[in-house]
Amino acid sequence: MLRPIKLANNKFLSCLDISTEELVHILELAKNLKNRNLNIEYKNKVLGLIFDKSSTRTRVSFQVAMSRLGGTTIDLNPTTSQIGRGEPIKDTARVLSRYCDLIAIRTFNHSDLEEYAKWSTKPVINALTDLEHPCQSLADFLTIKEEFHDFRNVVLTFIGDGNNVAHSLILCGALLGIEVRIACPDKYLPNPSVIQKAREIYKNDSLLKITHDPYTAVNGANVLYTDVWSSMGEENQKDEKDKDFAGFSIDSHLLKKANKDAIVLHCLPAYRNKEITNEVIDCENSRIFEQAENRLHVQQALLSCLLS
Ligand code: CP
């Protein structure tokens, strides 16, 4: 019977903290949890949530996932705890890991997350940093698996900013050996170190493609993915980015150039009629709300493995 496995790294800061086998196992667990074929209990376990930025999906899906496991969450709001007053991370992490069994953190600098993980004696989970959004990627690849059943022949095209979401897609894509194409303006390329790490993992170097032409990128693609052009904290760059990303919207014209069976993903929240049109978000190819639901199932699977 399928059961949670102990993850070798006992943390999830990056997609690279898990192996291909662990990733496949988490997705399989998530699928079974979603179908209610599996009952996993971690009664009385406590997940601490430290969110320096707003969240709907990540926060609520973690809360519901812990509740389904029989555990609970504590919302450690930085503005009402001593985190907001600037207590050093190494002190906060050592104290919280005496109360909580796991800690999920959404913050700006990835290095702060790494500092938490360094001092915490309990598993730390990346709930989004400037570098990666690995929990999002788990949900993305579960959604793709549900649609295409296996990852062979999947071509995933991400159109937009080479941001944290793109980074995690690239790294998970490399672990799964699927073709990932990134279409972005020259100023907004993914982080070179992420590209280099992915290329080291890919057995076939040509499976990761970076282009500035969305139309070339969607030709033959069966997954079209986008995210907001200006992430949280980049509000002052909004006007400039809106100009720079002209021509990078997923609209029905671009969708028609992809495979007939192509699905459309967006991690949400979206700016409708900017990076994606209203029509495409709600069209029959869209799996955006299944993708949002899958945050819950993959995080329940991830928590089960980290608690096992
Ligand atoms: N996709 C995502 O992380 O959504 P939230 O910001 O609402 O958590």
Residues whose N, C-alpha, C, O or C-beta is under 5 A from the ligand:
A	BS01	CP	S54 S55 T56 R57 T58 R59 C267 L268 P269
